[in-house]
Amino acid sequence: MIYLKNTLQLQSMRKAGALLYEVLCRLREAIKPGVSTAALDVYAEQLIRKHKATPSFLGYHGYPATLCTSLNDQVVHGIPSESVFLKDGDILSIDCGLVLEGWQADSAFTVGVGAITPEKQQLIDVTEECFFRGVKQAVNGKNVGDIGHAVQIYAESFGYGVVRDLTGHGIGRNMHEEPSVPNYGKPGHGVKLRPGMTLAVEPMISMGDYHVNELEDNWTIVTADGSLCAHYEHTLVINEEGLPELLTYPGFILMEEA
């Protein structure tokens, strides 16, 4: 079932989204060579709890951390570790969620550690642009397939792979709600979009093939061919005007093109 959010509920989701935005801004500043992924995880939990919120991921289906810290060929769900230290030239995907006053927010980004190659930076930039091209389609009357199609067409124009085994999702009181939001698809197909729908749109783009494997920890997802992968995500609402408003990027509303 898809739950449409009312004005009061969206006010609460905006508060949760604004807090997560601040947490991730602070985390970006802490990412540098020599820092362990466990240290980032501790820092994130401190920031979240300081504001009387709760980490969404910690304990979710048994997940052992606040953050997902996915390095290089890791797509998502990389578990923070005291023995994993960031190195110059790595790319790191940070995925984080929190619950504030009963409402969820979910967001992710990929960043270079120290100096990275132009090829790695292009992958990061294209993944972010995939997100924004997809979100331009998240308007009243369009379909979920329009979002995925826009992501897919842009990523594949660079020869990149669009991960298919993992998708975006609805979000609200629960981390994962209906509908699923794939990063590929056909225009005009899938669930029709309506005001009050809240979605987490999250392209996961590989420099190589789109197939993935799960590691023995039963969490970490890696590209099957070992190619680099980037991830970018925001929580959004289709607002009363029928336009996408990013709840985890406060004040950002994608306007209709003339």
N, C-alpha and C positions, 0 to 999 in steps of 0.2 A: 504494500500500500504506500502511496506517495502522500506525504503530509505537507499541506500548504501552511506556511507560517503567517500569523497575523501581525499587526503592527507592534504590539507589546512583545511578542516573541522575537521579532526581528530586532527590537531595541536591545534585548538581552544577547542575541547573537552578534550584534555589532560590538558590544562591550567585550565579548569573548574574542572576537576577531581582532579588535584593536590591541588587546593585551598580547595575543600571540604575535602580532606584528612587532611589538616592542621587544618581546623575547628574542625573536629571530634577528632583529637588528643588532641586539647585544651579542648574540652568538656569532654573527658575521665578523664582528670586531675581534672575537677571540680566536678565530681560525688562522693559524699560522704554523709554519714548520716547527716540529718538536713537541707540539701539544698532543696529548693522547685523546682518543675518542671518548674514553671514560671520563676525562676531565671536562670535556664539553657536556657530557650527559649530566654530571653532577651540577654543573653551572646552570644548565637549563632547568633542572628540577628546582634548584634554589630560587631562580627567578619566578617560576610559576607559582610555587607555594608562598613566596613572599607576598603575592597579591591575592592570597586566599583562593587560588584556583588549584585544580588537580591535573596531573599529567594524564592524558587520555590513553597513551600507549602502555604505560607501566601496569603490568598484570593483565592486559587485554589478551584473552585467549592464552595466557601464560607468558606473554612477551616480557622480558626481564629488565627493560630500560625505559627511560623517558623519551629518548631520541632514537631514530633510526639513522645511523651514520654509515653511508654506503660509499665505498671508495672505488674509483676507477671502473672496473668491469662489473661492480656490484650495482644492480638496478635499484633495489629497495630492500628494506628490512635488515640492513647490516647492523649487527649488535655491537654497541660500544664496548671497548676493551682497554684494560690498563696496559696491555702489551702492544697495542696498535698506535703508533705515533705518526702524525702527519709528516709527509716529506715534500720538499720542494718539487713542484711539477705534478703532484697528485691533483685529481679533481675529486671533490667531496660533495655528496648529496646529503643534505640534512632534511629530515622529515620530522615534524613535531605536531602534536595535538594537545589541546587542553580543554578542560571543562570548567566553566565559570557559571555559577548559579544555575547549574543543570543543563547548560547549553554548550555544544561542542564547537570547536574551531580546529581547522586542519590546514597546514600549509607546508610547502617544501621548496627548496632551492638547491642549485648546484653552483659551486664556486671553485675557482682554482686556488691551490695552495702555493703561495710564493709566486714564482715566475712559471708560466705554462706556455706551451707552444700555441701558435696561431690556430692550428687544427683543433686543439682542445677547446680554445676559446670560441671557435666557430660552433662547435657542438653545443656548448652552453648557450650561446646566443640564439641559435636556431631553435633549441628546445623552448626557451622563453618566448620567442616569437610564435612558435606553434601554439603555446597557451593562449596568447592574445588573439591570434587568428581564430582559434576555436571559440573563444569567449565572445567574439564579435557575432557569432551565430547563436548565442544563448539569449535569444529575445522571444518575447511572447509570440506564439504561433508557429515558430520553427520547431524542429525535432532534434532529439538527441543525436541522430545520425548526421545532422548538419555540423554539429560540433566536431565529431570524430573525423568527418570527411575533410574539414578545413585543416585539422592537425595533420592528417595523413598526407594530403597533397603537398603541403609545404615541406614536411620532413623528407618525403621521398624525392622531392625535387633536388635535394642535396645528396641523394644516394643513401640516406640513412634508413634504418629499420625502425618501425613503430611497434613497440612491445604490445602484444595482443593478449597475453595471459593475465594481465593485470589492468584494471580500469579505474576510472574515477567513480564517484558514487554520490548519492544523496546523503545529506547530513542534517542533524538537528539535535534532538535530545540524545540520539544514538550516533556513534561514529559512522556507522555504515547503514544507510537507509536506501530505499528505492528512489530513483532508478539507478542502474549501472550506467556509467558514462564512458564507453570505449573511446580510444584515441584513433579509431578508424571507423569507416562506415559509409553509407550512401545518403545523399541529401534526401530529405523528405521521409526517411525511415526512422522507426523507433518512437519512443514516447514523445508526445507533443508537449512543448514547454509552455508554462503558464506563470503569471505573477504569483509570488509567494513560494515558488519552488527554490530550495536551497541545495546547491550542488558543490562538490569538490571536484574540480576539473584538474587533471594532473598528467600531462604528457610525459611519457618515459621513452626516450629516444636513444637508439643505439647507433654508434658509428658504423656498425656492420649489420649482421643479420638480426632479425627480431626474435629468434627463439631464445628461451631462457631455461635455466636449470635451478633447482633448489639444493643448497649445500646440506651437509649432514647435520648442521645445527637445527634443521627444520624451520629456519626463518630466512636466512640470507638468500636472495635471488640474484643470480649472476647471468650475464650473457653467455649463451652456449658456445659462441666462438671466441670468447675472451675479449671482445671489443669493448671500448669505453662506452659508458652510458650516462646520460644526464636526465634530471627529473625537475619538474617545476610545477607548483600547485598553489592554488588559492581556493578558499571557500567563497562562494558568491550567492547572491539572491537575484532572482529576476524581480525587479521592483515594481511598484504600482504603475510606473510608466511603461512597463514591459521591457526594461533595459537591464543589462547585467551590472550589478553593483558588487564590487569586491569587498567582502567583509573583513578579510585579512590583509587588506591594503587600503586603510581608511581614507575616505574621500575620493577614491577612484571609481568613477562611473563611466563606462564605455558609452559614448554618445553615438546616436545613429549617424551614419554617413549621409552627406547631402546627395 
